[in-house]
Amino acid sequence: MSLVAERAALVVLIHHLVYCQARCVANPKTQVIAPPLAAALTALLAAVATRDAAANQTLLTSALRDYATEALTEGLVPIGQVLAAANGGSRMAPGYLRIFSKSPSELAQTPQKDQEDVFDKLVKALQDPQTPKTLNDLVKAFVAHHALLKTAIATDKAADQALTNAVANVGSTRASALDALATADAELRKLFPRQRKKVATFFPKGAKKGGKTPGPTGS
């Protein structure tokens, strides 16, 4: 079949657009059919490139978030140790439990979806006037790392949203490209009535195995 299946890989769709557009340009009788194909190809390649760049960006922001989480949570155990010492070595004292209702090691394993809420509350508790002065330096460092994490979380969320938008754009651009191929096929059939073999020459012969594959290969 000449046209691309709706769920075919993007590389197959791009292959068809490149071939059909070039084939139409080559024949003076069909050059008028080529521009919409060229436009569809350009739009699809741009959408795929944007999606791939967005995917790479999520890797970068995820790495920064992971580092920020590590830097923050590494400060939990020292804070717990000094806080316990300030409360007579007890981890059950009200002054200790006011800050650590969960152990520092448990807080260090906070799921990403809960990080903002959990650590915002912890910072607020640490900055309370009741917090022992012996914790001042540790709290200052923790607050700085908390600010770094909040920035990393916001950046990571923005990158995730950008990727979601880019993936959706590839989907809509893909649909437009499929429509452009279908339109080209219909116009070729009108131009060459009852010449199915002639029309078929304007499309690549199936999914060619091996050889060069134009454009990206994402689905």
Secondary structure, 3 states (H helix, E strand, C coil): CCCCCCCCCHHHHHHHHHHHHHHHHHCHHHHHHHHHHHHHHHHHHHHHHHHHHHHHHHHHHHHHHHHHHHHHHCCHHHHHHHHHHHCCCCCCCHHHHCCCCCCHHHHHCCCHHHHHHHHHHHHHHHCCCCCCHHHHHHHHHHHHHHHHHHHHHHHHHHHHHHHHHHHHHHHHHHHHHHHHHHHHHHHHHHHCCCCHHHHHCCCCCCCCCCCCCCCCCCC
